[in-house]
Amino acid sequence: MQDVFIKDIDKYIDKQVRLKGWVRNIRHSGKLLFIILRDGTGELQTVAFQPDLGDEKFELAKRLTLESSVIICGIPKPHPKKENVYELAVSDVMPIQIADEYPISKKEHGPDFLLSNRHLWIRSQKQWAALRIRHSVYYGICNYLNEQNFIRFDSPILTPNACEGTTTLFELEYFDEGKAYLSQSGQLYLETGIMSLGRVYDFGPVFRAERSKTRKHLTEFWMMDAEAAYVEHEENMQIQEELIRYVIRYVLSNCKLELEILERNVEALKAADAPFKRITHYEAVEFLRQKGSDITHNKDLGAQDEVLLTEDSTVPVFVERWPQEIKAFYMKRDPENPNLVLGDDLIAPEGFGELIGGSQREDDYDLLYSRMVAEKMPIEDYQWYLDLRKYGSVPHSGFGIGLERLVAWISGVPHIRETIPFPRMIYRIYP
């Protein structure tokens, strides 16, 4: 008898197999017992008939409760009424552990209860689907970058200084070396990698000590940062667009069931796989003011501005060429207007907000040094970063993607807390 996964059940029609999993649901009607079994790869209805299973095994099976762990043997058969659906004619049932009464029932539960029971909530069908889409988004990003000659280059989580100031960093004492910080971006370290490997990316947890309580914010999340030598602003945006469109196609191809469970409008995703719109920050502000926003030309986009900007668009929108005073010191100035930087934010449609932030980086030592002095940055702490402009500096660009933001948009999950196994927010660190 062969152990098989539920996802492969159609390959074993009329063969004796063994499934190992947990009880999603159970009901009985006379001599029939229906057990919905899940095993991590999918769900399957198993049907036990008392005369075939025997009275003792049948009574044992009836003792199973929600989330009991069990091994079920039987023969896969096509469902009598549903095309391309299968069920298992049960020949044996072997409980591993009969679960206590499961605290998450079919009734409505509030978010606090569900988050406090996150260790159990992740078993539910929609959470299962969202986390599998997360897996596919992760691999879609990596596959695209690997195909484009990017090399994985892991940046440190503990850093001696900040990428863009310390106001939103978590601080800790680091032995006898003084203060250290949990990283909010691997970008500066990644720039060292391009001088060795040409194109690099990292993928890991980052931390922001912002006191934000919106549906788009976490204090710990996963970020993919990428940097590339000899890539300038236009090509940087082209890489970003190709990457997002690749991920859309990857998820549509690999997560049909998961998208269906989450009731995601896949036609909207398919429509987003088209050339992205581009608009300058100045044009975006003018457009938004016509829509009633009070944004000014020296301000970042607010959450509602992002919604207004994309409400009539089926594709993500690049906002490029931002005022230099509201962007980071390392961004390259626009040669046609030094008051602007060659930076871009990519805004998702359907109200999901910013997906990517990127820019061409300043490659001139003197210009970068003068900006750091003007911003009163500790030059000695960043001398290693300045050194990159002394020894073989080249034009280069990069960008960062928040994994959970991208998963939320692609899956259609309304709150970012459901796109990561254990969300960390300003009022939650349990479990």
PLY file of the C-alpha trace (Angstrom):
ply
format ascii 1.0
element vertex 431
property float x
property float y
property float z
element edge 430
property int vertex1
property int vertex2
end_header
0.00 0.00 0.00
1.40 3.38 -1.01
1.44 6.59 1.00
0.18 9.42 -1.20
-0.65 13.12 -0.94
-4.19 14.28 -1.58
-3.03 16.57 -4.40
-1.90 13.46 -6.32
-5.01 11.36 -5.67
-6.12 11.37 -9.33
-3.02 9.32 -10.21
-4.14 6.40 -8.03
-7.71 5.70 -9.13
-8.82 2.20 -8.12
-5.54 1.53 -6.28
-5.20 0.94 -2.55
-3.57 4.01 -0.91
-2.85 5.40 2.53
-3.53 9.06 3.46
-2.16 10.80 6.55
-3.79 13.99 7.78
-6.36 15.72 9.95
-10.16 15.76 10.08
-11.57 18.93 8.56
-15.19 17.83 9.01
-17.15 14.70 9.83
-20.79 13.63 9.52
-22.60 10.33 9.48
-25.88 9.15 8.05
-26.94 5.66 9.03
-24.34 3.22 7.80
-22.36 5.92 5.99
-19.65 8.11 7.51
-18.20 11.07 5.60
-14.80 12.37 6.73
-13.27 15.39 5.05
-9.54 14.83 5.36
-6.84 17.46 4.82
-3.12 16.76 4.61
-1.54 20.15 3.79
-1.64 19.56 0.03
-5.44 19.58 -0.25
-8.71 18.15 1.03
-10.59 14.98 0.12
-13.93 13.48 1.07
-13.54 9.94 2.36
-16.58 7.67 2.61
-16.79 4.82 5.11
-19.54 2.21 4.65
-20.20 0.25 7.85
-20.64 -3.22 6.24
-17.30 -2.81 4.39
-15.36 -1.26 7.28
-16.77 -3.47 10.02
-18.67 -2.48 13.15
-15.62 -2.00 15.38
-13.70 0.23 12.95
-16.85 2.11 12.07
-17.54 2.96 15.71
-13.88 3.96 16.14
-14.14 6.28 13.14
-17.31 7.86 14.56
-15.27 8.95 17.61
-13.11 11.21 15.45
-13.49 14.93 16.16
-12.54 18.08 14.27
-8.76 18.28 13.84
-8.14 14.73 15.03
-5.05 13.28 13.38
-5.69 10.07 11.49
-4.43 7.64 8.87
-7.09 6.51 6.41
-6.65 3.74 3.87
-8.86 3.12 0.88
-9.40 3.24 -2.85
-9.77 6.58 -4.74
-12.83 6.80 -6.97
-14.21 9.55 -9.24
-16.96 11.51 -7.49
-20.33 10.19 -8.72
-21.73 13.69 -9.42
-18.77 16.08 -9.81
-16.36 16.12 -12.74
-12.63 16.08 -11.90
-13.44 15.55 -8.21
-12.50 12.40 -6.32
-13.32 10.66 -3.07
-11.91 7.74 -1.13
-13.76 4.50 -0.39
-12.45 3.78 3.10
-11.03 0.36 3.98
-9.32 1.22 7.27
-9.18 4.07 9.81
-6.35 4.48 12.31
-6.70 7.46 14.68
-3.39 8.94 15.84
-4.87 11.41 18.34
-8.50 12.24 19.08
-8.56 16.02 19.37
-10.18 17.93 22.20
-13.13 20.16 21.33
-11.72 22.56 18.74
-12.00 26.21 19.85
-12.45 27.63 16.35
-15.93 26.70 15.22
-18.02 27.63 12.20
-19.56 30.56 14.06
-18.17 34.07 13.63
-15.10 34.90 15.71
-13.63 38.37 16.19
-10.11 39.23 14.95
-8.67 39.37 18.48
-9.85 35.84 19.22
-8.54 34.54 15.90
-5.18 36.27 16.28
-4.80 34.95 19.83
-5.44 31.50 18.35
-3.32 32.09 15.26
-1.47 28.82 15.93
-4.78 27.07 15.21
-6.36 29.59 12.82
-3.71 28.90 10.17
-5.36 25.48 9.69
-8.55 27.06 8.34
-9.16 26.82 4.63
-8.74 30.50 3.77
-5.59 30.88 5.87
-4.20 27.74 4.24
-4.90 29.26 0.83
-3.33 32.64 1.68
-0.16 31.05 3.05
0.20 28.81 0.00
-0.10 31.87 -2.23
2.59 33.52 -0.11
4.80 30.51 -0.86
4.18 30.87 -4.60
4.77 34.63 -4.58
8.08 34.05 -2.81
9.20 31.47 -5.35
7.89 33.51 -8.26
10.07 36.44 -7.19
13.13 34.23 -6.72
12.61 32.39 -10.02
12.40 35.63 -11.98
15.47 37.14 -10.33
17.49 33.96 -10.82
16.56 33.95 -14.50
17.74 37.56 -14.76
21.20 36.74 -13.32
20.58 38.07 -9.82
22.52 36.26 -7.07
21.17 35.72 -3.54
23.28 37.89 -1.22
22.07 37.88 2.38
22.36 41.14 4.29
22.63 41.27 8.10
19.63 41.72 10.36
21.73 43.32 13.10
23.26 46.60 11.93
25.43 49.25 13.63
23.57 52.12 11.98
20.39 52.95 10.12
19.60 53.04 6.43
17.39 56.13 6.70
17.62 57.37 10.31
16.88 55.63 13.61
13.41 56.96 14.38
11.64 53.79 13.19
14.23 51.23 14.28
14.28 48.74 17.13
17.36 49.37 19.25
19.31 46.94 21.42
22.61 46.72 23.28
25.23 44.72 21.40
27.73 43.30 23.91
30.53 45.87 24.43
30.07 47.44 21.00
27.32 49.82 21.99
23.96 50.13 20.28
22.77 47.98 17.40
19.54 48.03 15.41
17.24 45.52 13.77
17.46 46.12 10.05
14.71 47.95 8.19
16.34 47.32 4.79
19.27 45.40 3.37
19.80 47.93 0.60
23.08 49.55 1.66
24.75 46.18 2.19
23.38 44.90 -1.09
25.12 47.74 -2.91
28.43 46.23 -1.82
27.44 42.97 -3.51
26.96 44.43 -6.98
30.64 45.35 -7.15
31.42 41.64 -6.77
28.47 39.80 -8.32
26.86 42.35 -10.65
23.22 41.76 -9.67
22.17 40.71 -6.18
19.08 40.33 -4.00
18.26 39.42 -0.44
15.04 38.08 1.06
14.37 38.11 4.75
12.69 39.72 7.76
12.98 43.46 8.37
11.61 45.59 11.19
9.89 48.98 11.42
9.11 50.57 14.78
6.32 52.71 13.34
3.20 53.09 15.47
0.95 52.34 12.51
-2.30 50.44 12.95
-3.51 50.31 9.36
-4.44 47.16 7.49
-1.23 47.56 5.44
1.35 47.71 8.27
3.32 45.18 10.27
6.27 45.74 12.59
8.03 42.62 11.31
7.69 41.65 7.69
9.62 40.09 4.82
11.36 42.22 2.24
13.05 41.43 -1.03
15.68 44.04 -1.90
17.49 43.92 -5.24
20.43 45.93 -6.59
22.00 45.87 -10.04
25.17 47.37 -11.49
25.01 49.28 -14.77
21.23 49.57 -14.49
19.74 53.06 -14.65
16.31 54.46 -13.82
14.32 53.35 -16.87
15.72 49.82 -16.88
15.15 49.62 -13.12
11.43 50.23 -13.61
11.36 47.76 -16.49
12.81 45.03 -14.24
10.25 45.83 -11.54
7.36 45.63 -14.01
8.55 42.38 -15.56
8.98 40.88 -12.08
5.45 41.72 -10.90
3.90 40.48 -14.13
5.93 37.25 -13.87
4.66 36.70 -10.31
1.05 37.30 -11.39
1.35 34.62 -14.08
3.16 32.26 -11.70
0.40 32.47 -9.10
-2.40 32.18 -11.67
-0.74 29.03 -12.97
0.09 27.41 -9.62
-2.67 28.56 -7.23
-5.99 28.07 -9.03
-7.65 26.34 -6.07
-6.25 28.79 -3.52
-7.50 31.80 -5.48
-10.91 30.14 -5.78
-11.08 29.50 -2.01
-10.28 33.17 -1.36
-12.86 34.22 -3.97
-10.21 36.30 -5.71
-11.29 38.00 -8.93
-8.76 36.33 -11.21
-9.91 38.42 -14.17
-8.61 41.49 -12.33
-5.25 39.76 -11.91
-5.14 38.80 -15.57
-5.95 42.40 -16.53
-3.05 43.61 -14.36
-0.65 41.58 -16.52
-0.35 44.40 -19.06
1.98 47.40 -19.48
1.98 49.46 -16.27
1.08 53.13 -16.25
3.72 55.77 -15.48
3.17 59.20 -13.99
5.51 61.74 -12.40
5.02 62.81 -8.81
4.12 66.31 -10.06
1.48 64.89 -12.42
0.16 62.62 -9.65
-0.30 65.59 -7.30
-2.11 67.61 -9.98
-4.37 64.64 -10.72
-5.11 64.03 -7.04
-5.91 67.65 -6.33
-8.47 67.55 -9.12
-9.94 64.53 -7.32
-10.28 66.52 -4.10
-7.08 65.57 -2.26
-5.28 68.31 -0.30
-1.83 66.86 -1.13
0.89 69.37 -2.05
3.91 69.03 -4.33
6.35 68.45 -1.46
4.36 65.66 0.20
4.36 61.88 0.05
1.20 60.06 -1.06
-1.23 59.14 1.70
-3.19 55.89 1.73
-6.29 57.57 0.29
-4.17 59.27 -2.37
-2.96 55.84 -3.50
-6.55 54.65 -3.76
-7.63 57.71 -5.77
-4.62 57.43 -8.06
-5.41 53.87 -9.12
-9.20 53.64 -8.78
-9.74 53.77 -12.55
-6.69 51.67 -13.43
-6.60 47.93 -14.01
-2.79 47.87 -13.83
-0.29 49.08 -11.22
0.90 52.66 -11.56
4.50 53.89 -11.33
4.91 57.28 -9.65
8.37 58.50 -10.59
10.67 61.53 -10.28
9.94 62.58 -6.72
10.97 65.81 -4.94
14.43 65.23 -3.50
13.52 66.68 -0.09
11.08 63.84 0.68
13.31 61.00 -0.51
16.45 59.37 0.87
19.96 60.80 0.60
21.24 57.98 -1.62
18.84 58.56 -4.53
20.28 59.89 -7.80
19.19 63.38 -8.79
17.39 63.83 -12.10
19.96 65.38 -14.49
17.16 67.39 -16.09
15.95 68.76 -12.74
18.20 68.43 -9.67
15.23 69.15 -7.41
13.91 65.69 -8.31
15.27 62.19 -7.79
15.20 59.25 -10.17
13.01 57.27 -7.82
9.79 55.33 -8.25
6.98 53.89 -6.17
4.73 51.22 -7.67
1.10 51.49 -6.55
-1.23 48.49 -6.84
-4.80 48.85 -8.12
-7.90 47.85 -6.14
-6.83 49.93 -3.14
-3.88 47.75 -2.07
-1.36 50.59 -2.02
2.40 50.69 -2.50
4.11 47.47 -3.60
7.62 48.65 -4.51
9.96 51.52 -3.74
13.02 51.92 -5.92
15.52 54.34 -7.38
18.74 54.84 -9.22
21.44 55.29 -6.56
23.90 58.17 -6.36
27.23 56.89 -7.71
29.30 60.09 -7.34
31.44 60.17 -4.17
31.52 63.94 -3.74
27.79 64.40 -4.26
26.90 61.61 -1.87
29.38 62.86 0.73
28.03 66.41 0.59
24.45 65.17 1.10
25.43 63.06 4.08
27.20 66.02 5.64
24.16 68.23 5.00
21.94 65.67 6.74
24.40 65.49 9.67
24.98 61.79 9.18
27.93 60.20 11.05
30.38 59.93 8.16
32.75 57.59 10.00
29.96 55.04 10.48
29.16 55.11 6.76
32.68 55.29 5.38
32.36 51.74 4.08
29.32 52.83 2.05
31.16 55.84 0.65
34.09 53.58 -0.27
31.89 51.97 -2.91
32.07 55.27 -4.80
35.87 55.40 -4.56
36.77 52.01 -6.00
35.12 51.30 -9.33
31.83 53.18 -8.93
29.23 52.59 -11.64
25.65 53.68 -12.33
23.39 51.35 -10.39
19.81 50.99 -9.24
17.67 48.94 -6.92
14.26 48.40 -5.38
12.48 46.70 -2.53
9.26 44.66 -2.41
7.30 44.02 0.76
6.29 40.38 0.45
3.12 40.69 2.53
1.88 43.73 0.57
2.32 41.83 -2.69
0.64 38.70 -1.29
-2.29 40.78 -0.02
-2.92 42.27 -3.45
-2.49 39.06 -5.43
-4.59 36.98 -3.03
-7.17 39.71 -2.42
-6.82 39.29 1.37
-8.06 42.58 2.86
-5.74 42.72 5.90
-1.99 42.18 5.79
-2.07 40.24 9.08
-3.44 37.22 7.18
-0.52 37.08 4.74
2.16 36.07 7.29
2.08 33.08 9.65
2.46 35.09 12.86
1.80 38.82 12.44
3.65 41.27 14.64
1.79 44.53 15.17
2.15 47.34 17.69
-0.34 45.73 20.08
0.35 42.06 19.34
3.33 39.79 19.84
1.43 36.62 20.95
1.57 33.83 20.03
0 1
1 2
2 3
3 4
4 5
5 6
6 7
7 8
8 9
9 10
10 11
11 12
12 13
13 14
14 15
15 16
16 17
17 18
18 19
19 20
20 21
21 22
22 23
23 24
24 25
25 26
26 27
27 28
28 29
29 30
30 31
31 32
32 33
33 34
34 35
35 36
36 37
37 38
38 39
39 40
40 41
41 42
42 43
43 44
44 45
45 46
46 47
47 48
48 49
49 50
50 51
51 52
52 53
53 54
54 55
55 56
56 57
57 58
58 59
59 60
60 61
61 62
62 63
63 64
64 65
65 66
66 67
67 68
68 69
69 70
70 71
71 72
72 73
73 74
74 75
75 76
76 77
77 78
78 79
79 80
80 81
81 82
82 83
83 84
84 85
85 86
86 87
87 88
88 89
89 90
90 91
91 92
92 93
93 94
94 95
95 96
96 97
97 98
98 99
99 100
100 101
101 102
102 103
103 104
104 105
105 106
106 107
107 108
108 109
109 110
110 111
111 112
112 113
113 114
114 115
115 116
116 117
117 118
118 119
119 120
120 121
121 122
122 123
123 124
124 125
125 126
126 127
127 128
128 129
129 130
130 131
131 132
132 133
133 134
134 135
135 136
136 137
137 138
138 139
139 140
140 141
141 142
142 143
143 144
144 145
145 146
146 147
147 148
148 149
149 150
150 151
151 152
152 153
153 154
154 155
155 156
156 157
157 158
158 159
159 160
160 161
161 162
162 163
163 164
164 165
165 166
166 167
167 168
168 169
169 170
170 171
171 172
172 173
173 174
174 175
175 176
176 177
177 178
178 179
179 180
180 181
181 182
182 183
183 184
184 185
185 186
186 187
187 188
188 189
189 190
190 191
191 192
192 193
193 194
194 195
195 196
196 197
197 198
198 199
199 200
200 201
201 202
202 203
203 204
204 205
205 206
206 207
207 208
208 209
209 210
210 211
211 212
212 213
213 214
214 215
215 216
216 217
217 218
218 219
219 220
220 221
221 222
222 223
223 224
224 225
225 226
226 227
227 228
228 229
229 230
230 231
231 232
232 233
233 234
234 235
235 236
236 237
237 238
238 239
239 240
240 241
241 242
242 243
243 244
244 245
245 246
246 247
247 248
248 249
249 250
250 251
251 252
252 253
253 254
254 255
255 256
256 257
257 258
258 259
259 260
260 261
261 262
262 263
263 264
264 265
265 266
266 267
267 268
268 269
269 270
270 271
271 272
272 273
273 274
274 275
275 276
276 277
277 278
278 279
279 280
280 281
281 282
282 283
283 284
284 285
285 286
286 287
287 288
288 289
289 290
290 291
291 292
292 293
293 294
294 295
295 296
296 297
297 298
298 299
299 300
300 301
301 302
302 303
303 304
304 305
305 306
306 307
307 308
308 309
309 310
310 311
311 312
312 313
313 314
314 315
315 316
316 317
317 318
318 319
319 320
320 321
321 322
322 323
323 324
324 325
325 326
326 327
327 328
328 329
329 330
330 331
331 332
332 333
333 334
334 335
335 336
336 337
337 338
338 339
339 340
340 341
341 342
342 343
343 344
344 345
345 346
346 347
347 348
348 349
349 350
350 351
351 352
352 353
353 354
354 355
355 356
356 357
357 358
358 359
359 360
360 361
361 362
362 363
363 364
364 365
365 366
366 367
367 368
368 369
369 370
370 371
371 372
372 373
373 374
374 375
375 376
376 377
377 378
378 379
379 380
380 381
381 382
382 383
383 384
384 385
385 386
386 387
387 388
388 389
389 390
390 391
391 392
392 393
393 394
394 395
395 396
396 397
397 398
398 399
399 400
400 401
401 402
402 403
403 404
404 405
405 406
406 407
407 408
408 409
409 410
410 411
411 412
412 413
413 414
414 415
415 416
416 417
417 418
418 419
419 420
420 421
421 422
422 423
423 424
424 425
425 426
426 427
427 428
428 429
429 430
